[in-house]
Amino acid sequence: MTGYALLPQLFTATEVERLRDVVERVHAEVVSAAEAGETELTVWPDGHRLERIDGTTIHWEPDAPGKAVRSLSPVAHLAPEFEALWSEERLTRPMTAMLGAAEVGPFVAKLNFKRAGVGSEFAWHQDFPYWYCCAGDAAYDIATAIVMLDDNTVANGALTLVPGSQARGPARRDPREPTGLLVDPRTVDEDAAVTIEAPAGSVLMFPGLMVHRSAPNRTATDRRSLLYCFQPAGRPQLSALTYDAERLADLP
Ligand SMILES: O=C(O)CCC(=O)C(=O)O
């Protein structure tokens, strides 16, 4: 089983246009709040800088000249249009099937910006180890729906995944890498990997154990995505949980 689902143009061009406007408004509001207010700064072991403000965390691009946002998480509370996507049937119906749950609910929603020319790569990883450090075994039951707000192409760093990798469970992590969260690239079957090119409005769904990466955006236009991570309804959201890196010792 490939383990992923691509739903081409699930959202109309008008819906995508509205979501892009909300995304840019939220981006501007959060960045100006961070410039004006007191933020809580965390520097990860890989040097990436994270700043917390207004109930969200700004993950800055590590190497951009000047400041560029790589992601905001969580984001659903920042706009009613984002909150509404948690109950959007075009997302919840296929998610219910993917998770084999009677009903699905929110785990976390985030917003990824791969800005023109500066959007950096995501190295090979599974989302699972980070979630496991927060949610324990409940992390096995979380899957992501990526709502593409721009066309996704090889040139702008479309997501590459390894179909079937989710069935092999937690992958061996890279002992040379400081966060302890990335997959050891020497174990990835790159010949089996597929890059998911799709037009804006398409949705890509996959479980937390899917091995994936994405390349930098070398083009002159942005690649923005909303990532909705669902779980069986009634479980605590990521914002109510604490990251405990010691749990990584349970994983390969
Ligand atoms: O959107 C991308 O390019 C990759 C996103 C990703 O892998 C992540 O946010 O964990």
PDBQT file of the ligand as one rigid body, heavy atoms in Angstrom, charges set to zero:
ROOT
HETATM    1  O1  LIG A 301       6.053  21.398   2.868  1.00  0.00    +0.000 OA
HETATM    2  C1  LIG A 301       7.181  20.916   2.780  1.00  0.00    +0.000 C 
HETATM    3  O2  LIG A 301       7.956  21.211   1.921  1.00  0.00    +0.000 OA
HETATM    4  C2  LIG A 301       7.650  19.921   3.782  1.00  0.00    +0.000 C 
HETATM    5  C3  LIG A 301       6.871  19.986   5.024  1.00  0.00    +0.000 C 
HETATM    6  C4  LIG A 301       7.313  19.011   6.032  1.00  0.00    +0.000 C 
HETATM    7  O3  LIG A 301       7.884  18.006   5.745  1.00  0.00    +0.000 OA
HETATM    8  C5  LIG A 301       6.985  19.288   7.412  1.00  0.00    +0.000 C 
HETATM    9  O4  LIG A 301       6.498  20.392   7.727  1.00  0.00    +0.000 OA
HETATM   10  O5  LIG A 301       7.231  18.403   8.252  1.00  0.00    +0.000 OA
ENDROOT
TORSDOF 0
